[in-house]
Structures are given as structure tokens and as C-alpha cells.
Amino acid sequence: MNSKITPNELLAQVNQFWSMLDDMAESSPESYQKFIQRHMKDGKDFMKPPEPFLCVQTKILYPEEKMLFINICEWKRVPAPQSDSHPVPLIAGKLEDTSEGTVIDIAYSPAVLKKADGDQVEQDQLIRLAMKYIEQQNKVTLCHSYHIAPFRQKGTLQALRNNLEGKPKKPERTKSRSENTVDMTLLEQLKTISVKEEKEELNPHIQLIESNPKTVKAGLIEVISSTELKEEDLLATPRHELSVVNDQSGKPQKVTLTVTLHGVCSVSQCDLRVSKDDIMLEVPGKYRLCLDLPLLVNEDSTTAKYNRVNNTLTVTMSVADSPAAKHQTI
């Protein structure tokens, strides 16, 4: 069954809507004014630009290692999920290289960010959803360890908004723009609707004459859902501390990782993998932590101890004299 609307059907719907407004204006001028005012207000709210919420700092590991700043924003144009079991939509800009690293802007619905405000687990899931999206759409590999930057956005606010909205640089105002275009009312704009049938597609293209027309670049705005992600990609990052212990001469002797795992009873619940230069810890259904180690370690001599009193896992790794490439599961 073909669900595509034809140009004639679309014109019929526009004419029907126009007739409805005419009838309302004649029969109930007060209701007509309220209708117009309400939709103008809704449109004004919808057109509000995105606002920064927080900035996440992490790294791109592949294809080239460099700093990455993720500006998490709230934007009313992003719909909220229908329920907790439905996908979480997002709108993303493109990766932008700067002198201080790479920047990307990710926008969520204000309702989604309000729920995550003050809830560390919810906030972590939204950050990991954004990171997974960046990896999938840009064919890069990110470091899964991150921290919240002390500033709300990286770069200028205008650059952030332009990137999400797909705005080109503003052209200089010229006298060629008609004053009639600026002063057009909502009803006059409806009259300017024109339908153009594409040669290769049956979908009609509707063009609205606006006082400030915008050009949205194809492929710049993407919406994805959390259902595309695996469960382990949305696990919380536990509180942790990574440190290097030196001997009396000041030479690095071992690397220790201390992780707080609330709700974990023993080390048997932990899946711990250590290589010469990174470590990955996962508690199925609860936590996931992946870190780059500051020094090469000897994975064969790694030990792990769990303290049930304070729910703390301590991993001790001796610094390697020579590189080791074998991965070991503890």
C-alpha cells in the first residue's frame, strides 16, 4: 500500500484548512483570534534556539587521537519519548575541528534533560547514548571514560546554534528584500504555499515564504533511538580512581585502580579484563568502565581484591619492564 500523499491531496487539505479559518473568522471572531494567537505562541516556542545543558570531555581514539568536547543541549524541536519504554530521540550537529580539539553538539528534549538533572544514572545513559551515536555516524572510536567540563559549552553559543539548526552564515541585509515579506501575516503566508512535484519522487515539496528563511543542509540533522544500542552501552560508569605508585627511587612500580561498586556482593560478579595498556571492568546489568592505563603493565601479575564493607574493588597492576600484548580475564 502506497501511503505517499499526492500534490492534489495536499492542496485539498490546505484548501480545507483555509476554509475552516474563513468560517471561524466569520462565525466566531473571538475564537479565531484565540486560535491564531495560540498557534503563533506555539510556533514562537518551537522556534526558540537550543540552549547548552552541559559539556562532556573525552577523546577520539581512532582514526586519530584527539580531544573531543560534546555539547549536550536542550531544544524544544526535539520530541520527548512517548514513554520510558520508547526510544529517546536526539538531534546532532557535525564534528567540528578547532585549535583545542573536536567539538560536536547533541540536543535532547527539555523533558528528557529535566529528568536527568540530578540523576547521575539517567545523565550517564544520555551521555553514553550520545557517544554511541557519534561512533556510529562518524565511524570513529571514542574513549569510554569521560568527565563533565567546568563550562556548559565549548565554543560560542552562536556556533552551537548554527551547527544544530544547519544555518549558513547570515547574509548582509540588502534593499532587494521586500518589506511585504517581513510584514506578512500567518494567513498571508498560508496563501503562498506552493506545491512542486519532483521528477524522481512522488513526495510533494512545500515551500513557505518566511521573513527569515533558513537552509538546512542535507544529512546534518539526524534522529536516532536508544533501541539501536546494546544494553552494555548504556551501563553506568562507577566512581573510580586510577593512580601510579612509585618506589623509593621515584621509579613507577605499580598502577592501582580503585572502583566503588554499590550493589555488588563479591568479585565473582565482576568481569575484569586487563591488557598491557588498558583495563575494562563490567558488572552485567549494572556498571561498565573502560580506561586507558598511564603506563604499560604486566597483566600476568595483576591482582584484584573486593572489600564488602565499603563495596570497593582494588585492582593492582605491576608496571611492565617490557611490552606485553596478551589479554587476560580474571
KEPA-110398 format. One line per field, with one value per residue (C-alpha): residue in one letter; x, z, y. Coordinates in nm, 2 decimals. Layout:
# residues N
residuo a;...
u X;...
w Z;...
v Y;...
//
This chain:
# residues 330
residuo m;n;s;k;i;t;p;n;e;l;l;a;q;v;n;q;f;w;s;m;l;d;d;m;a;e;s;s;p;e;s;y;q;k;f;i;q;r;h;m;k;d;g;k;d;f;m;k;p;p;e;p;f;l;c;v;q;t;k;i;l;y;p;e;e;k;m;l;f;i;n;i;c;e;w;k;r;v;p;a;p;q;s;d;s;h;p;v;p;l;i;a;g;k;l;e;d;t;s;e;g;t;v;i;d;i;a;y;s;p;a;v;l;k;k;a;d;g;d;q;v;e;q;d;q;l;i;r;l;a;m;k;y;i;e;q;q;n;k;v;t;l;c;h;s;y;h;i;a;p;f;r;q;k;g;t;l;q;a;l;r;n;n;l;e;g;k;p;k;k;p;e;r;t;k;s;r;s;e;n;t;v;d;m;t;l;l;e;q;l;k;t;i;s;v;k;e;e;k;e;e;l;n;p;h;i;q;l;i;e;s;n;p;k;t;v;k;a;g;l;i;e;v;i;s;s;t;e;l;k;e;e;d;l;l;a;t;p;r;h;e;l;s;v;v;n;d;q;s;g;k;p;q;k;v;t;l;t;v;t;l;h;g;v;c;s;v;s;q;c;d;l;r;v;s;k;d;d;i;m;l;e;v;p;g;k;y;r;l;c;l;d;l;p;l;l;v;n;e;d;s;t;t;a;k;y;n;r;v;n;n;t;l;t;v;t;m;s;v;a;d;s;p;a;a;k;h;q;t;i
u 0.00;0.14;0.09;0.25;0.03;-0.01;0.01;-0.36;-0.44;-0.21;-0.37;-0.72;-0.61;-0.47;-0.79;-1.00;-0.79;-0.82;-1.20;-1.21;-1.03;-1.26;-1.57;-1.42;-1.34;-1.70;-1.89;-1.67;-1.41;-1.31;-1.23;-1.05;-0.82;-0.75;-0.67;-0.42;-0.26;-0.22;-0.06;0.17;0.28;0.34;0.53;0.74;0.82;0.91;1.14;1.34;1.71;1.89;2.04;2.35;2.30;2.65;2.98;3.14;3.51;3.65;3.89;3.87;4.10;4.05;4.13;4.33;4.37;4.24;4.04;3.66;3.41;3.04;2.80;2.47;2.19;1.81;1.59;1.21;1.23;1.35;1.04;1.03;0.99;0.63;0.71;1.00;1.00;1.01;1.33;1.50;1.53;1.82;1.94;2.31;2.53;2.86;3.21;3.39;3.77;3.91;4.25;4.16;4.01;3.70;3.35;3.01;2.66;2.39;2.04;1.77;1.42;1.40;1.17;1.45;1.72;1.49;1.46;1.84;1.91;2.02;2.00;2.35;2.24;2.00;2.26;2.52;2.29;2.22;2.59;2.66;2.38;2.53;2.88;2.75;2.57;2.89;3.08;2.82;2.75;3.11;3.30;3.52;3.62;3.58;3.74;3.45;3.60;3.48;3.43;3.20;3.37;3.35;3.19;2.85;2.95;3.27;3.29;3.05;2.68;2.60;2.83;2.65;2.31;2.41;2.56;2.23;2.00;2.20;2.23;2.47;2.64;2.39;2.40;2.41;2.07;2.00;1.73;1.62;1.42;1.07;0.91;0.59;0.79;0.88;0.52;0.34;0.08;0.02;-0.28;-0.09;0.19;-0.06;-0.17;0.19;0.21;0.31;0.35;0.62;0.62;0.97;1.07;1.22;0.99;0.62;0.66;0.55;0.77;0.60;0.77;0.67;0.77;0.93;1.08;1.40;1.43;1.67;1.87;1.90;2.19;2.10;2.22;2.31;2.02;1.98;1.74;1.82;1.68;1.83;1.68;1.97;2.22;2.32;2.24;2.60;2.65;2.40;2.55;2.66;3.02;3.11;3.31;3.68;4.04;4.34;4.69;5.06;5.27;5.64;5.92;6.17;6.38;6.08;6.05;5.69;5.63;5.26;4.93;4.62;4.26;4.00;3.64;3.32;3.06;2.74;2.51;2.79;2.85;3.17;3.44;3.28;3.01;3.28;3.41;3.76;3.99;4.34;4.58;4.92;4.77;4.40;4.16;3.79;3.55;3.19;2.93;2.64;2.33;2.50;2.83;3.08;3.43;3.69;4.02;4.35;4.64;4.90;5.18;5.23;5.16;5.23;4.88;5.01;5.08;4.75;4.56;4.20;4.05;3.70;3.61;3.25;3.24;3.28;3.19;3.53;3.73;4.10;4.30;4.68;4.89;5.27;5.45;5.60;5.97;5.89;5.56;5.31;5.03;4.83;4.49;4.39;4.05;4.04
w 0.00;-0.10;0.18;0.00;-0.04;-0.38;-0.47;-0.53;-0.20;-0.02;-0.19;-0.10;0.27;0.26;0.10;0.36;0.64;0.47;0.45;0.82;0.91;0.70;0.86;1.21;1.13;1.03;1.28;1.59;1.56;1.92;1.88;1.55;1.73;2.02;1.76;1.58;1.90;2.04;1.73;1.70;2.06;2.00;1.69;1.88;2.15;1.88;1.70;2.02;1.97;2.15;2.49;2.64;2.93;3.00;2.82;2.82;2.77;2.63;2.35;1.99;1.98;1.61;1.34;1.50;1.87;1.97;2.24;2.19;2.35;2.34;2.40;2.54;2.47;2.53;2.24;2.21;1.85;1.97;2.07;2.40;2.40;2.42;2.74;2.93;2.71;2.38;2.20;2.31;2.01;1.96;1.70;1.63;1.45;1.28;1.41;1.40;1.44;1.65;1.78;2.12;1.99;1.81;1.91;1.84;1.95;2.07;2.15;2.36;2.46;2.76;2.93;2.89;3.03;3.32;3.42;3.40;3.60;3.95;3.85;3.78;3.62;3.38;3.29;3.23;3.00;2.79;2.76;2.65;2.40;2.25;2.24;2.07;1.82;1.74;1.69;1.46;1.25;1.22;1.20;1.50;1.82;2.14;2.49;2.71;3.01;3.03;3.27;3.29;3.19;3.43;3.15;2.99;2.63;2.42;2.16;2.11;2.17;1.82;1.66;1.87;1.75;1.39;1.39;1.52;1.31;1.00;0.94;0.69;0.78;0.78;0.46;0.47;0.46;0.12;-0.02;-0.25;0.03;0.01;0.32;0.23;0.31;0.65;0.74;0.61;0.85;0.92;0.68;0.40;0.45;0.41;0.08;-0.05;-0.01;-0.34;-0.44;-0.67;-0.80;-0.80;-1.12;-0.94;-0.63;-0.57;-0.24;-0.27;-0.16;0.03;0.04;0.29;0.24;0.56;0.68;0.77;0.56;0.67;0.47;0.64;0.50;0.40;0.64;0.90;1.14;1.24;1.49;1.64;1.92;2.21;2.08;1.84;2.12;2.31;2.68;2.78;2.60;2.85;3.17;3.43;3.49;3.85;4.07;4.03;4.09;3.89;4.04;3.99;4.29;4.28;4.47;4.69;4.40;4.23;3.96;3.87;4.04;4.00;3.88;4.11;4.02;4.30;4.20;4.41;4.32;4.51;4.50;4.42;4.67;4.55;4.29;4.12;3.98;3.80;3.45;3.46;3.16;3.16;2.87;2.86;2.81;2.91;3.15;3.12;3.41;3.37;3.61;3.40;3.42;3.65;3.55;3.27;3.29;3.02;3.09;2.91;3.15;3.21;3.18;3.02;3.28;3.32;3.30;3.43;3.77;3.81;4.13;4.23;4.58;4.68;5.01;5.10;5.38;5.16;4.82;4.68;4.42;4.41;4.11;4.13;3.82;3.82;3.57;3.28;3.21;2.85;2.65;2.68;2.43;2.57;2.72;3.04;3.20;3.58
v 0.00;0.34;0.59;0.88;1.19;1.34;1.71;1.73;1.57;1.81;2.11;1.98;1.96;2.32;2.45;2.27;2.43;2.77;2.73;2.64;2.95;3.17;3.01;3.06;3.43;3.49;3.29;3.35;3.63;3.58;3.21;3.29;3.54;3.29;3.02;3.24;3.37;3.02;2.89;3.19;3.13;2.76;2.85;3.10;2.84;2.59;2.83;2.90;2.81;2.53;2.60;2.44;2.20;2.06;1.98;1.63;1.59;1.27;1.15;1.02;0.72;0.62;0.71;0.99;1.05;1.40;1.57;1.56;1.80;1.70;1.99;1.84;2.08;2.11;2.20;2.21;2.09;1.75;1.54;1.37;0.99;0.87;0.67;0.52;0.22;0.42;0.53;0.86;1.09;1.33;1.58;1.62;1.86;1.76;1.71;2.05;2.06;2.35;2.45;2.29;1.97;1.85;1.97;1.82;1.94;1.69;1.81;1.63;1.73;1.96;1.70;1.43;1.65;1.77;1.40;1.36;1.67;1.55;1.18;1.06;0.73;0.89;1.15;0.89;0.70;1.01;1.08;0.72;0.73;1.05;0.88;0.57;0.79;0.98;0.65;0.50;0.81;0.93;0.60;0.68;0.51;0.70;0.65;0.54;0.73;1.09;1.38;1.68;2.00;2.30;2.51;2.45;2.46;2.45;2.72;3.01;2.99;3.11;2.85;2.58;2.70;2.74;2.38;2.23;2.44;2.39;2.77;2.91;3.24;3.53;3.73;4.10;4.27;4.42;4.65;4.38;4.21;4.34;4.50;4.30;3.98;4.10;4.21;3.90;3.77;3.40;3.38;3.56;3.30;3.02;3.17;3.15;2.77;2.62;2.26;2.13;1.77;1.63;1.44;1.14;1.13;1.14;1.33;1.69;1.97;2.25;2.59;2.86;3.22;3.34;3.67;3.48;3.17;2.90;2.65;2.31;2.10;1.75;1.49;1.74;1.66;1.30;1.14;0.80;0.59;0.41;0.08;0.07;0.04;-0.27;-0.30;-0.28;0.05;0.22;0.09;0.34;0.44;0.36;0.61;0.52;0.64;0.55;0.61;0.53;0.41;0.48;0.30;0.48;0.59;0.75;0.49;0.38;0.04;-0.03;0.11;0.08;0.12;0.16;0.13;0.18;-0.07;-0.02;-0.33;-0.57;-0.85;-1.01;-1.01;-1.30;-1.07;-0.87;-0.93;-0.78;-0.77;-0.63;-0.57;-0.40;-0.05;-0.06;-0.21;-0.30;-0.37;-0.48;-0.58;-0.73;-0.51;-0.25;-0.10;-0.06;0.10;0.12;0.31;0.37;0.30;0.57;0.31;-0.03;-0.31;-0.68;-0.83;-1.17;-1.03;-0.84;-0.89;-0.79;-0.77;-0.68;-0.51;-0.59;-0.34;-0.03;-0.21;-0.13;-0.32;-0.27;-0.38;-0.38;-0.40;-0.40;-0.18;-0.39;-0.38;-0.49;-0.46;-0.74;-0.80;-1.08;-1.01;-1.20;-1.24;-1.25
//
